[in-house]
Amino acid sequence: MAAPSRQGASRVPPCALFHSAVGTVLKAWPVLQIAVENGFGGVYSQQKAEWMVGVVESFFYENGNLESFEVEDFLTDIVNNEFDTVIEDDSLPQVSRQLCTLFGLCTGGRASEATQFMETLSQKSFNHKLNVTRVGDSDDDDDNDDSGGTNDEAMDCAEAAQPPPSSGEVAQPSVPSSTESQRRAEPGEDGWTTVQRRRR
């Protein structure tokens, strides 16, 4: 079943440059970068991002003269459904406007302006690449200690004393209390102590 098109909208002939333009805009979008780099879309996150370029391009061609808010709704649905991500920053209206502008330039025969616009976006993306790090994530969690729960408690205190994450970092979930750590270290009925790895 074809996507519904707006009344009075005519199909626009494809423009090869617009495919590249969509790819440039989506690669410069921090929300999508973070979702792909952190695997929010599962093991096929990168493939989903590549697929998204073609889907967005087709959406423009099938619906003609789209408004920015229509593109916002479409992108919101894709990112939510494919990457299980809710967009809470204010980047979505900007990305939608960029796509609408580039569509107008590409289909209006203004390829040089579209190319210049894309180069500007690529440079901004390169200069402002975001890094997301997991606070307190280390390989030390796999180490086994024979000293009981005291090291876990000390580690919990050290992790809690870390400064709050900066705007580019993901906040760490709350640290379990020391009573919870002691409960995990208590021996069972058979005398064995079960050690469970904490999930962050």
CORLINRA-V141945 format. One line per field, one symbol per residue. ss: DSSP state (H for helix, E for strand, L for the rest). phi: phi as a letter, one per 30 degrees, with the letter a starting at -180 (. if undefined). psi: psi as a letter, one per 40 degrees, with the letter a starting at -180 (. if undefined). A space follows every 50 residues. Layout:
BEGIN
ss->???
phi->???
psi->???
END
This chain:
BEGIN
ss->LLLLLLLLLLLLLLLHHHHHHHHHHHHLLHHHHHHHHLLLLHHHHHHHHH HHHHHHHHHHHHHLLLLHHHHHHHHHHHHHHHHLLLLLLLHHHHHHHHHH HHHHHHHLLLHHHHHHHHHHHHHHHHHLLLLLLELLLLHHHHLLLLLLLH HHHHHHHHHHLLLLLLLLLELLLLLLLHHHHHHHHLELLLLLELLLLLLL
phi->.dddcddidcdcddbeddedddeddddddeededdddcidcidceddddd ddedddededddciddcedddedddeddddddchbcdcdcdddddddddd dddddddcicdddddddddddddddddbdcccbcdidbdddddcccdidd dddddedddddddddddccdddddddddddddddcdddddjdccccddcc
psi->hiihiihehihhiihddddddddddddehddddddddefdeaefdddddd dddddddddddeebgiidddddddddddddddefhhheifdddddddddd ddddddeeffdddddddddddddddddfhihhihhehieedehhieeaed ddddddddddeiiiiideihiiiihiidddddddehiadeeihhhhhih.
END
